Amino acid sequence: MLSKKVVVIGSGFAGLSASCVLAKAGFDVTVIEQHPTPGGRARQLKAAGFTFDMGPSWYWMPDVIERFFSLFDKTPADYYTLQRLSPSYSIYWPEGATDIPDDYHALCNLFEQLEPGSSKALNHYLLHAADKYAIGMQMAHKPGASVFEFADRTLLPAVLKMDLFSSMKKHVGKFFKHPQLRQLMEFPVLFLGEIAENIPAMYSFMNYADIKLGTWYPQGGMYSLVNAMHQLAIELGVTFHFNTRAEKIQVTGKNATHVHAGGQTFTADAIVGAADYHFIETSLLAPAYRSYSRKYWDSRRMAPSCLLYYIGLNKKLTSLQHHSLFFDVPFDKHARSLYQEPGWPEQPLFYVCCPSRTDNTVAPEGMENLFLLIPVATGLEGDDEQLRERYFQQIIARLEHHLGEPIADAVIYKKSYAGSDFIHDYNAFKGNAYGLANTLNQTAIMKPSMRSARVDNLYYAGQLTVPGPGVPPGIISGEIAANEIIKKFAR
């Protein structure tokens, strides 16, 4: 198949995954990327001796990543060292902090302390969540082209057990009464694009991923996974063109024939659009070849964007864990500003990653590397430096209060990043960070199609199509798109 050329637009996890699978199948694969390095939203920032992961910081669902490498007779250990975090993360409540242990027996003890009898409820809850996880992984590998994908005699009965028509909040409430336990179990859906009342209970499989599969860290940061996939792609013969911005997809008849990018023209027998789906549709394709209207895109419910800070401190902190969630203010008010009445939150929840607690290569000796994140609604205006500084001072003050030590005067490096940067750097639709909201009517076949309705050899991969946002789904998405192309040419 080396005579068949595939151009992949974008080198995020979906683009890297697609390029590897296609190259293994014998295609001549070229990846074009507008940035100087691979990774897309998972790029790396190096400044003042610090090394920051600019995007994803949670390494969950290691089985998905192991499966990907196994397709090529590889393992993650061939490229990087993986460590399970203990504790998995910390949660800061108004009353103080709780470390969430990675050991299941210790976690059950924690549950019992908060609500007697809840450890048995947790066992029961996770049995259901494990089933949902197994079914969800089967569903995640479907291309989402037709409802008949789920109609086979083995999968259909399983899908009916997924609690598609019950909410996450109602499902959690059946098992747990203590407000902290409820919030702990609901937290993994925080970035799915809706309040827990409107997220299907099927997503309780994320609790299984959290509690049973664990929270991990690849030495060197999440960019170690990017590097690994990039290196694998090169080993398989993929060609990369960096600093090459896609400008136009040329279509002749019903097929795309060329991609114009960075002043060059790339011939294609098939194309994988692994950059922002909306950008490819509206900026690279002529109107006659677009699958979706402006009205369609404007009607989509989005998962949040975020306001980020990359911070270097000239000292070590004494008590901050690798991952910390600050639920020290009312969640309902913040949730309204995210999903119901979009606006800048008055008192935001926030998240802090401190990878230098685990990895001494990401900060100079005796210093600390911090990644701070505030979830905010998509499409907000006014993320200027004054607003960013106001939020920074607010969450640093709360961080100092909870840790009991000064931080602001130790900051020697600071860079902020928000919705306007997502638009500028990633062409992100409405400045989104996490794709479409995972509501029932935007799940599976209800997402934007992986295959173009107007261009026969154009396929999409990434967070705006199936299976959805996140590192493991992105990897799966690239594999599915690649397999659809392989099947097309096999016919």
Residue pairs with C-beta under 8 A, 6 or more apart in sequence:
1 25
1 26
1 27
1 489
2 26
2 27
2 28
3 28
4 26
4 27
4 28
4 269
4 270
4 489
5 27
5 28
5 29
5 30
5 266
5 267
5 268
5 269
5 270
6 22
6 27
6 28
6 29
6 30
6 268
6 269
6 270
6 271
6 272
6 485
7 29
7 30
7 31
7 32
7 259
7 266
7 268
7 270
7 271
7 272
8 15
8 18
8 19
8 22
8 29
8 30
8 31
8 32
8 271
8 272
8 274
9 15
9 32
9 246
9 259
9 261
9 271
9 272
9 273
9 274
9 275
9 280
9 284
10 31
10 32
10 33
10 40
10 273
10 274
10 275
10 462
11 19
11 31
11 33
11 35
11 38
11 39
11 40
11 230
11 240
11 274
12 39
12 40
12 41
12 42
12 274
12 275
12 462
12 474
13 40
13 42
13 225
13 226
13 229
13 471
13 474
13 475
13 478
14 274
14 461
14 462
14 463
14 474
14 475
14 477
14 478
14 481
15 31
15 33
15 40
15 272
15 274
15 275
15 461
15 462
15 478
16 31
16 38
16 226
16 229
16 230
16 233
16 478
17 68
17 229
17 461
17 474
17 475
17 476
17 477
17 478
17 479
17 482
18 272
18 274
18 461
18 478
18 479
18 481
18 482
19 29
19 31
19 233
19 236
19 238
19 272
19 478
19 482
20 71
20 72
20 229
20 232
20 233
20 236
20 238
20 478
20 482
21 71
21 478
21 479
21 482
21 483
21 486
22 29
22 272
22 482
22 485
22 486
23 29
23 233
23 236
23 237
23 238
24 71
24 72
24 236
25 482
25 486
27 485
27 486
28 237
29 233
29 237
29 238
29 239
30 238
30 239
30 240
30 241
30 266
31 38
31 233
31 238
31 239
31 240
31 241
32 241
32 244
32 246
32 259
32 261
32 262
32 266
33 40
33 240
33 241
33 242
33 243
33 244
34 243
34 244
34 245
34 246
34 262
35 43
35 242
35 243
35 425
36 242
36 243
37 43
37 44
37 242
38 226
38 227
38 229
38 230
38 240
38 242
39 55
39 223
39 226
39 230
40 55
40 274
40 275
40 426
41 54
41 55
41 56
41 426
41 433
42 53
42 54
42 55
42 56
42 222
42 223
42 225
42 226
42 471
43 54
43 55
43 223
43 226
44 51
44 52
44 53
44 54
44 221
44 223
44 226
45 51
45 52
45 54
45 310
45 415
46 52
47 310
47 312
47 413
47 415
48 312
48 412
48 413
49 312
49 363
49 364
49 367
50 310
50 312
50 362
50 363
50 364
50 367
50 369
50 413
51 220
51 221
51 223
51 361
51 362
51 363
51 369
52 221
52 310
52 362
52 369
52 371
53 221
53 222
53 223
53 353
53 355
53 371
54 308
54 310
54 417
55 222
56 222
56 470
56 471
57 222
57 323
57 353
57 355
57 371
58 215
58 323
58 471
59 65
59 82
59 215
59 216
59 217
59 218
59 222
59 225
59 471
60 209
60 210
60 213
60 215
60 216
60 470
60 471
60 472
61 209
61 213
61 471
61 472
62 76
62 82
62 213
62 214
62 216
63 213
64 137
64 472
64 475
64 476
65 76
65 225
65 471
65 472
65 475
66 75
66 76
68 475
68 479
69 75
69 76
69 78
69 79
69 228
69 232
71 479
72 232
72 236
74 232
76 82
76 218
76 225
76 228
78 228
79 224
79 227
79 228
79 231
79 232
80 218
80 219
80 220
80 224
80 225
80 227
80 228
81 218
81 219
82 216
82 217
82 218
82 219
83 216
83 217
83 218
83 219
83 358
84 102
84 214
84 215
84 216
85 102
85 214
85 215
85 216
85 217
85 322
85 323
85 358
86 101
86 102
86 103
87 99
87 100
87 101
87 102
87 321
88 100
88 101
88 102
88 210
88 214
88 215
88 323
89 100
89 215
89 321
89 322
89 323
89 324
89 325
90 97
90 98
90 99
90 100
90 320
90 321
90 323
90 324
90 325
91 97
91 98
91 100
91 180
91 183
91 184
91 187
91 324
91 325
91 327
92 324
92 325
92 326
92 327
92 328
92 402
93 180
93 327
93 328
94 328
94 329
96 402
97 319
97 324
97 402
98 110
98 180
99 321
100 107
100 110
100 184
101 107
101 110
102 214
102 215
104 211
104 212
107 122
107 211
108 119
108 122
108 123
109 119
111 118
111 119
111 121
111 122
111 181
112 118
112 119
114 178
114 180
114 181
115 176
115 177
115 178
115 181
118 175
118 176
118 178
118 181
121 175
121 176
122 175
124 175
125 175
125 176
125 185
125 204
125 207
126 207
126 208
126 211
126 212
128 204
129 204
129 205
129 207
129 208
130 205
130 208
130 212
131 158
131 161
132 161
132 162
132 163
132 202
132 204
132 205
132 208
133 205
133 208
133 209
135 155
135 158
135 159
135 161
135 162
135 205
136 162
136 202
136 205
138 155
138 158
139 150
139 155
139 159
139 444
139 467
140 466
140 467
140 473
140 476
141 467
141 476
141 479
141 480
142 149
142 150
142 444
142 466
142 480
143 149
143 450
143 451
143 466
143 480
143 481
143 483
143 484
144 444
144 445
144 447
144 449
144 450
144 465
144 466
144 467
145 445
145 449
145 450
145 451
146 445
147 445
149 445
150 156
150 159
150 444
162 200
162 201
162 202
163 171
163 200
163 201
163 202
163 204
164 200
164 201
164 202
164 440
165 200
165 440
166 200
166 201
167 196
167 197
167 198
167 199
167 200
167 201
168 186
168 189
168 196
168 197
168 199
168 200
168 201
168 203
168 204
169 182
169 186
169 195
169 196
169 197
169 199
170 197
170 201
171 201
171 204
172 182
172 185
172 186
172 196
172 204
173 182
175 185
176 182
176 185
183 327
183 331
185 204
185 207
186 196
187 325
187 327
188 203
188 206
188 207
188 209
188 210
189 196
189 199
189 203
189 206
189 438
190 349
190 375
191 303
191 304
191 375
191 434
191 469
192 199
192 203
192 303
192 434
192 437
192 438
193 301
193 302
193 303
193 304
193 339
193 434
193 435
193 436
193 437
193 438
193 439
194 301
194 339
194 437
194 438
194 439
195 335
195 339
195 340
198 339
198 439
199 438
199 439
200 438
200 439
200 440
200 443
203 438
215 323
217 322
217 355
217 358
217 359
218 224
218 225
219 359
219 361
220 227
220 359
220 361
220 362
221 355
221 359
221 362
222 471
225 471
230 240
233 240
234 240
241 261
241 262
241 264
241 266
243 262
244 261
244 262
244 264
245 261
245 262
246 259
246 260
246 261
246 275
246 280
246 284
247 260
247 261
247 262
247 284
248 259
248 260
248 284
249 256
249 258
249 259
249 260
249 271
249 280
249 284
249 285
249 289
249 455
249 458
250 256
250 257
250 258
250 259
250 260
251 257
251 285
251 286
251 289
251 455
254 454
254 455
254 456
255 455
255 456
255 457
256 268
256 270
256 271
256 455
256 457
256 458
257 267
257 268
258 265
258 266
258 267
258 268
259 265
259 266
259 268
259 271
259 284
260 266
268 457
269 457
269 489
270 457
270 458
270 459
270 485
270 488
270 489
271 457
271 458
271 459
272 459
272 460
272 461
272 478
272 481
272 482
272 485
273 280
273 284
273 458
273 459
273 460
273 461
273 462
274 460
274 461
274 462
274 478
274 481
275 426
275 427
275 462
276 426
276 427
276 428
276 429
276 462
276 464
277 429
277 448
277 460
277 462
277 464
277 465
278 297
278 427
278 429
278 464
279 427
279 429
280 460
281 290
281 291
281 292
281 297
282 290
282 294
282 297
283 427
285 454
285 455
288 454
289 452
289 454
289 455
290 454
291 448
291 449
291 452
291 453
291 454
292 448
297 429
300 436
300 437
300 442
301 436
301 437
301 439
301 442
302 378
302 379
302 429
302 430
302 432
302 435
302 436
302 437
303 378
303 432
303 433
303 434
303 435
303 436
303 437
303 438
303 469
304 338
304 375
304 376
304 377
304 378
304 432
304 433
304 434
305 375
305 376
305 377
305 378
305 379
305 380
305 418
305 419
305 422
305 428
305 430
305 431
305 432
305 433
305 434
306 373
306 374
306 375
306 376
306 418
306 433
306 434
307 373
307 374
307 376
307 383
307 388
307 391
307 416
307 417
307 418
307 419
308 371
308 372
308 373
308 374
308 416
308 417
308 418
309 370
309 371
309 372
309 373
309 388
309 392
309 414
309 415
309 416
309 417
310 370
310 371
310 413
310 414
310 415
310 416
310 417
311 369
311 370
311 371
311 372
311 411
311 413
311 414
312 363
312 367
312 368
312 369
312 370
312 411
312 412
312 413
312 414
313 367
313 368
313 369
313 370
313 407
313 410
313 411
313 412
314 366
314 367
314 410
314 412
315 366
315 367
315 368
315 410
316 356
316 366
316 367
316 368
317 354
317 368
317 403
317 405
317 407
318 403
318 405
319 403
319 404
320 352
320 354
320 357
320 368
320 403
321 354
321 357
322 353
322 354
322 355
322 357
322 358
323 351
323 352
323 353
323 354
324 351
324 352
324 353
324 354
325 349
325 351
326 349
326 350
326 351
326 352
326 395
326 398
326 399
326 402
327 349
328 398
328 402
329 347
329 348
329 349
330 347
331 349
333 345
333 346
333 347
334 345
334 347
334 348
334 349
334 375
337 343
337 344
337 345
337 346
337 376
337 377
338 345
338 375
338 376
338 377
339 377
339 437
342 377
342 378
342 379
342 380
343 377
343 380
344 376
344 380
344 382
344 387
345 374
345 376
348 374
348 375
348 376
348 391
348 394
348 395
349 374
349 375
350 372
350 373
350 374
350 395
350 398
351 372
351 373
352 370
352 371
352 372
352 373
352 399
353 370
353 371
353 372
353 373
354 368
354 369
354 370
354 371
355 362
355 369
355 371
356 362
356 363
356 367
356 368
356 369
357 368
362 369
363 369
367 412
368 410
372 392
372 395
374 391
374 395
376 418
376 419
378 419
378 430
378 431
378 432
379 419
379 430
379 431
380 419
380 431
383 418
383 419
383 420
385 416
388 416
388 418
392 414
392 416
393 408
396 407
396 408
397 408
399 407
400 406
400 407
400 408
418 431
419 428
419 430
419 431
420 431
422 428
422 431
422 432
422 433
423 431
429 464
434 463
434 469
434 470
435 462
435 463
435 464
435 468
435 469
436 442
436 447
436 448
436 463
436 464
436 468
436 469
438 468
438 469
440 446
443 468
444 466
444 467
447 464
447 465
447 466
447 468
448 460
448 464
448 465
449 460
449 465
450 459
450 460
450 461
450 465
450 466
450 477
450 480
450 481
450 484
451 458
451 459
451 460
451 484
452 458
452 459
452 460
457 485
457 488
459 481
459 484
459 485
460 481
461 474
461 477
461 478
461 480
461 481
462 474
462 477
462 478
463 469
463 470
463 473
463 474
463 477
465 477
466 477
466 480
467 473
467 476
467 477
467 480
